[in-house]
Amino acid sequence: MIAASGGTVVHLEETGLRELAYSIGKYASGVYYTIEFMASDGALIDKMELAMRRDERLLRYLTVHLDKYGVKYNQDKRDGKI
């Protein structure tokens, strides 16, 4: 969906199965993913959030906007500088 809308995936990290801080319905654990991507405009964000809301397999999601310092920090962390 990201590539089809003109965005690029910078980094994909599968944190794996973890216990939730509190139960959501009957679920006590979940698989965590972190996807860092770049998009040319906010229309992609709206489409992605709509798709995530409609997907019954997703319990929760969080979309954040990184400033230039956050992007640099994440790159340095991946490169092992931090």
C-alpha positions in Angstrom: 0.0 0.0 0.0 2.9 2.4 0.8 4.7 1.7 -2.4 1.6 1.9 -4.5 0.8 5.3 -3.1 4.2 6.8 -3.9 5.8 6.3 -0.5 8.9 4.3 0.4 9.5 2.0 3.3 12.7 3.1 5.2 12.8 0.3 7.8 10.6 -2.6 8.9 11.2 -4.1 12.3 9.3 -7.1 13.7 9.6 -6.9 17.5 7.7 -10.1 17.8 5.3 -11.6 20.3 4.9 -9.6 23.5 2.6 -9.5 26.4 0.1 -6.6 26.4 0.1 -4.1 29.2 -3.5 -4.8 29.7 -5.9 -7.3 28.1 -7.8 -6.2 25.0 -10.9 -8.3 24.8 -9.8 -11.9 25.1 -6.2 -11.1 24.0 -3.3 -10.9 26.5 -0.4 -10.9 24.0 0.2 -9.6 20.5 2.8 -9.3 17.7 4.5 -5.9 17.4 5.7 -4.3 14.2 7.5 -0.9 13.6 7.3 0.4 10.1 9.2 3.6 9.3 8.2 5.1 5.9 8.4 8.3 3.9 5.3 9.7 2.2 5.0 12.7 -0.1 1.7 13.9 1.4 -0.8 13.1 4.1 -3.2 11.3 1.9 -1.3 8.1 2.3 -1.6 8.4 6.1 -5.4 8.7 5.9 -5.6 5.7 3.5 -3.4 3.6 5.8 -5.3 4.5 9.0 -8.6 3.7 7.3 -7.3 0.3 6.2 -5.9 -0.4 9.7 -9.2 0.5 11.3 -11.0 -1.9 9.0 -8.6 -4.8 9.6 -10.0 -7.0 12.3 -6.6 -8.6 12.9 -5.2 -5.3 14.3 -5.9 -4.6 17.9 -4.2 -1.2 18.1 -2.0 1.0 15.9 -0.2 4.3 16.4 0.9 6.7 13.7 3.5 9.3 14.6 5.3 12.0 12.6 9.0 12.2 13.0 10.9 15.5 12.7 14.4 15.6 11.1 16.0 14.8 14.5 13.8 11.7 15.0 14.7 10.5 11.5 18.4 11.1 12.2 18.2 9.3 15.6 16.6 6.3 14.1 19.2 6.1 11.3 22.1 6.4 13.7 20.5 3.7 15.9 20.3 1.3 13.0 23.9 2.1 12.0 25.1 1.2 15.5 26.2 4.7 16.4 23.9 4.8 19.4 
